[in-house]
């Protein structure tokens, strides 16, 4: 039983098993059940693992295992995996009986063929269900309804009914239960909204490196959406999230059953503009995206050429100089391409004592001339000490 929607499923299965036991004069001494666990993999199936361990270790005090139907071993994508667990039990001398199936598990050719077909059908059922669920989610996403559980920092999930009337906020880990209900995103607490806007301002206007933004948030005791300290990746994801300007983008990545997640090409993305109330100015968001994009448009050599030309022009380098320049890569681009600015400085031979007023200030090495007043271009020679 994999979801809360199937909360009566195990009770129903147990009732059928108990009725079968009564008819065949069997006494049920123990029950192994995995509530709220997917049948696609054995990981997380603690009860199934315990059953197999009891059988293999000869601790089992029973001679028969009652199983509701063939698919209860699991809807494994490899049908042989389900057969493997049944074989372990039979090898240990324990009979396996299927209580809701029309055949006797007597090892006959017909039984073997039927079980093989049912295992394959169980795997196909999962694949088909996964496809239908994805198509349904894509349809709802195109209408602007939120799919997924995590709304992001500064946002909340509002449950609405089929007429669009609010039914209440969903907390972390909660899901809708009625098929007709829908979920939309709404602005979160004012303090979180202020923090989100400040993050965009620090990045897009002040050109503060993402790692520095995370550190400042942590120094102020501001937790992320999961109540944990901010990381660089948290800030990056926030800056790229179109939810903050009211757009909903879905199907950027897909993960079908047990396959690895893969990034989909843009034509397959589902985008609904104006789906939610924006909490960040679109111009600010666009400025942030431009800076994020720059990280991939400059080669390492072009970034170092830019730093060399800036050093020749100003006589030293500092975060303020790089922020004030209207040309070339941003501080964030330099920072994340080389780990930190000081690493990039070292690669152009620039190192010296630190001035207190600017932690990134480096005086020009002795004997070096300021040779260029012109704006930097890709043709500018690289500074050499």
C-alpha positions in Angstrom: 0.0 0.0 0.0 1.7 3.2 -1.2 -0.5 6.2 -0.5 -2.9 7.6 2.1 -5.6 7.3 -0.5 -5.3 3.5 -0.1 -5.4 3.6 3.7 -8.1 0.8 3.7 -6.2 -1.3 1.2 -4.2 -3.4 3.8 -7.4 -4.0 5.9 -9.2 -5.3 2.8 -6.2 -7.6 1.9 -6.0 -8.9 5.5 -9.8 -9.7 5.4 -9.4 -11.7 2.2 -6.4 -13.5 3.6 -8.2 -14.3 6.9 -11.2 -15.7 5.0 -8.9 -17.9 3.0 -7.2 -19.1 6.1 -10.5 -20.0 7.8 -11.7 -21.9 4.7 -8.4 -23.9 4.6 -8.1 -24.5 8.3 -5.0 -22.3 8.6 -4.0 -20.2 11.6 -2.5 -16.7 11.0 0.4 -16.3 13.4 2.0 -13.2 12.0 1.4 -10.4 9.5 4.0 -8.6 7.4 2.7 -5.4 5.9 4.4 -2.3 4.4 2.1 0.6 4.8 2.7 3.7 2.8 5.5 2.1 0.7 5.9 1.9 -3.0 6.0 -1.6 -4.6 8.5 -0.5 -7.2 11.5 -1.2 -5.2 12.5 -3.3 -2.2 14.2 -0.3 -0.5 11.9 0.9 2.3 10.0 -2.4 2.3 11.1 -3.3 5.9 8.4 -5.9 6.4 9.2 -7.7 3.2 12.9 -7.7 4.1 12.0 -9.0 7.5 9.9 -11.8 6.0 12.7 -12.9 3.7 15.2 -12.7 6.6 13.0 -14.8 8.8 12.7 -17.4 6.1 16.4 -17.6 5.2 17.6 -17.6 8.8 15.1 -20.5 9.6 13.4 -18.4 12.3 10.1 -18.7 10.6 7.6 -20.5 12.8 5.1 -21.0 10.0 4.8 -23.3 7.0 2.6 -21.2 4.7 2.7 -17.6 3.5 -0.6 -16.1 2.4 -0.3 -13.4 -0.2 -3.3 -11.4 -1.4 -2.2 -11.6 -5.1 0.9 -11.9 -7.3 1.5 -8.2 -7.4 1.9 -7.9 -3.6 5.5 -9.0 -3.8 6.0 -5.8 -5.7 5.4 -4.1 -9.1 9.1 -4.4 -9.9 10.1 -3.3 -13.4 12.1 -6.5 -13.6 9.4 -9.2 -13.3 12.0 -11.8 -12.2 12.6 -9.9 -9.0 9.1 -10.7 -7.7 9.6 -14.4 -8.7 12.9 -14.3 -6.8 11.3 -13.6 -3.5 8.7 -16.3 -3.9 11.5 -18.8 -4.9 13.4 -18.0 -1.7 10.4 -19.0 0.4 9.7 -22.1 -1.6 13.3 -23.1 -1.4 13.1 -22.9 2.4 10.2 -25.4 2.3 7.5 -22.8 2.9 4.4 -22.8 0.7 3.1 -19.6 -0.9 -0.6 -19.3 -1.5 -2.4 -16.5 -3.3 -5.7 -15.7 -1.7 -7.4 -13.5 -4.3 -6.2 -15.4 -7.4 -8.3 -17.9 -9.4 -5.5 -20.5 -9.7 -3.8 -22.8 -7.2 -0.1 -22.1 -6.8 0.8 -25.8 -7.4 3.9 -25.3 -9.7 2.1 -26.6 -12.8 3.0 -25.2 -16.3 -0.3 -23.2 -16.4 0.4 -21.7 -13.0 3.9 -20.7 -14.0 2.7 -19.0 -17.2 -0.1 -17.2 -15.4 2.2 -15.9 -12.7 4.7 -14.7 -15.2 2.0 -12.8 -17.1 0.7 -11.3 -13.9 4.1 -10.1 -12.8 4.7 -8.5 -16.3 1.2 -7.0 -16.1 2.0 -5.5 -12.6 5.1 -3.9 -14.0 3.2 -2.6 -17.0 0.5 -1.3 -14.8 3.1 0.9 -12.9 4.5 2.2 -16.2 1.0 3.0 -17.6 -0.1 4.6 -14.4 3.1 6.7 -14.3 2.4 7.9 -17.8 -1.2 8.8 -17.1 -0.3 10.6 -13.9 2.4 12.7 -15.7 0.0 13.7 -18.5 -2.6 14.7 -15.9 -0.1 16.8 -14.0 1.1 18.5 -17.2 -2.5 19.4 -18.0 -3.1 20.9 -14.6 0.2 22.7 -14.7 -0.8 24.3 -18.0 -3.8 25.7 -16.2 -1.6 27.2 -13.4 -2.2 24.7 -10.7 0.8 23.7 -8.6 2.2 20.2 -8.8 4.6 19.1 -6.1 4.9 19.5 -2.4 7.7 22.1 -1.9 6.6 25.7 -2.7 9.9 27.4 -2.1 11.0 30.0 0.4 8.6 33.0 0.7 5.7 31.0 -0.9 2.9 28.9 0.5 0.5 26.3 -1.0 -3.2 27.2 -0.8 -5.7 24.4 -1.3 -8.8 25.4 -3.3 -11.9 23.5 -4.2 -13.3 22.9 -7.7 -15.0 26.4 -7.6 -11.8 28.2 -6.7 -12.7 28.8 -3.1 -9.9 28.6 -0.5 -9.9 25.6 1.8 -6.8 26.3 3.8 -3.0 26.3 3.6 -1.1 23.0 3.2 1.8 22.5 5.6 5.0 20.8 4.7 4.3 17.1 3.8 0.6 17.6 3.5 -1.3 16.7 0.3 -4.7 17.1 -1.1 -7.1 14.2 -0.7 -10.0 15.0 -3.1 -9.4 14.6 -6.8 -11.4 17.8 -7.5 -9.2 20.0 -5.2 -6.4 22.1 -6.6 -3.3 23.8 -5.3 -2.0 27.3 -6.1 0.9 29.3 -4.7 0.4 32.4 -2.7 2.8 34.8 -1.0 4.1 33.7 2.4 4.8 35.6 5.6 5.9 39.3 5.1 9.4 38.6 6.6 10.1 35.9 4.1 8.9 38.1 1.2 11.3 40.8 2.4 14.1 38.3 2.5 13.4 37.1 -1.0 13.4 40.7 -2.4 16.6 41.4 -0.5 18.2 38.3 -2.0 17.4 39.5 -5.5 18.5 43.0 -4.7 21.9 41.9 -3.3 22.5 39.7 -6.4 21.0 41.8 -9.2 21.9 45.3 -8.0 24.9 44.9 -5.6 26.3 41.9 -7.5 26.9 40.1 -4.2 28.2 36.6 -4.8 25.7 33.9 -4.1 27.9 32.3 -1.4 28.1 35.7 0.4 24.3 36.0 0.2 23.9 32.6 1.9 26.4 33.5 4.5 24.7 36.8 5.3 21.3 35.1 5.7 22.8 32.5 8.0 24.5 35.2 10.1 21.2 36.9 10.6 19.6 33.6 11.7 17.3 33.3 8.7 16.5 29.7 7.9 15.7 28.4 4.5 12.3 26.8 3.4 13.2 23.5 5.3 14.3 25.3 8.5 18.0 24.7 7.7 20.9 27.0 7.1 21.2 28.5 3.6 23.5 26.9 1.0 24.8 28.3 -2.3 22.5 25.9 -4.1 19.5 27.1 -2.2 20.2 30.7 -3.3 20.8 29.7 -6.9 17.5 27.8 -7.1 15.7 30.7 -5.6 17.2 33.2 -8.1 16.2 31.0 -11.0 12.6 30.3 -9.8 10.0 32.0 -11.9 7.4 31.4 -9.2 8.6 34.7 -7.7 7.3 36.7 -10.7 4.1 34.7 -10.8 5.0 32.2 -13.6 4.7 28.5 -13.2 7.1 26.3 -15.2 6.6 22.5 -15.1 8.2 19.4 -16.6 11.7 20.9 -16.7 12.9 17.5 -15.4 11.3 14.1 -15.4 11.9 10.9 -13.6 10.0 7.9 -14.8 9.7 5.1 -12.2 13.2 4.0 -11.1 15.1 5.8 -13.9 17.5 8.7 -13.2 16.1 12.2 -13.4 16.7 13.9 -16.8 16.4 17.5 -17.9 13.9 18.0 -20.7 14.4 20.3 -23.7 12.7 23.7 -23.4 10.0 22.8 -26.0 8.7 20.2 -23.5 8.4 22.6 -20.6 4.9 23.6 -19.5 4.8 27.4 -18.7 1.8 29.3 -17.4 2.5 33.0 -17.0 0.6 35.0 -14.4 -0.4 31.9 -12.6 0.4 33.3 -9.1 0.8 36.7 -7.5 4.3 38.0 -8.1 6.4 39.0 -5.1 9.5 40.1 -7.1 9.6 42.9 -9.7 10.0 41.3 -13.2 12.8 43.8 -14.1 14.8 42.7 -11.0 14.2 39.1 -11.9 15.4 39.7 -15.5 18.5 41.4 -14.2 19.3 38.4 -12.0 18.8 36.0 -14.9 21.2 38.0 -17.1 23.9 37.8 -14.4 23.3 34.1 -14.0 23.5 33.5 -17.8 26.8 35.4 -17.9 28.4 32.6 -16.0 28.3 30.5 -19.2 29.0 33.1 -21.9 32.6 33.9 -20.9 35.5 31.6 -21.2 38.1 31.4 -18.4 40.6 33.2 -20.6 38.2 36.0 -21.3 37.5 36.5 -17.6 41.2 36.6 -16.8 41.8 39.1 -19.7 39.0 41.3 -18.2 40.6 41.2 -14.7 44.0 42.0 -16.3 42.7 45.0 -18.2 40.8 46.3 -15.1 44.1 46.0 -13.1 46.0 48.0 -15.7 43.2 50.6 -15.9 42.8 51.2 -12.2 46.1 50.2 -10.7 44.5 47.7 -8.3 41.4 45.4 -8.1 38.6 45.4 -5.6 35.0 44.2 -5.4 33.8 47.8 -5.8 35.7 48.3 -9.0 34.3 45.1 -10.5 30.8 46.0 -9.4 31.0 49.6 -10.9 32.2 48.4 -14.3 29.4 48.2 -16.8 31.3 45.8 -19.1 32.7 42.4 -18.6 31.6 39.5 -16.4 30.1 40.1 -13.0 31.7 39.4 -9.6 29.5 36.3 -9.2 30.8 35.0 -12.5 34.4 35.5 -11.5 33.7 34.1 -8.1 32.1 30.8 -9.1 34.3 30.2 -12.2 37.4 30.2 -10.0 36.0 29.3 -6.6 36.7 32.8 -5.2 38.1 36.1 -6.5 41.5 35.7 -4.8 42.0 32.5 -6.9 41.4 34.5 -10.1 43.7 37.3 -8.9 46.5 34.8 -8.4 46.1 33.4 -11.9 47.0 36.9 -13.3 49.9 37.2 -10.8 48.1 39.7 -8.6 48.7 39.3 -4.8 49.6 41.7 -2.0 48.6 42.6 1.5 44.9 43.4 2.3 43.6 46.8 3.0 41.1 47.0 5.9 38.6 49.2 4.1 38.2 46.7 1.3 38.9 43.0 2.0 39.4 42.3 -1.7 41.8 45.2 -2.3 45.2 44.4 -3.8 47.7 47.2 -4.4 49.5 47.1 -7.8 52.8 45.4 -7.7 55.9 47.7 -7.6 57.3 48.5 -11.0 54.0 48.0 -12.9 52.6 50.8 -15.0 49.0 51.7 -15.5 49.0 51.2 -19.3 45.4 51.4 -20.4 42.5 53.9 -19.9 40.3 52.4 -22.6 37.4 50.1 -21.8 38.2 46.4 -21.8 37.7 44.4 -24.9 38.5 40.8 -25.8 41.5 42.0 -27.7 43.1 43.7 -24.6 46.4 42.0 -23.6 46.5 40.1 -20.3 48.4 41.8 -17.4 51.7 40.2 -16.6 53.7 41.1 -13.5 
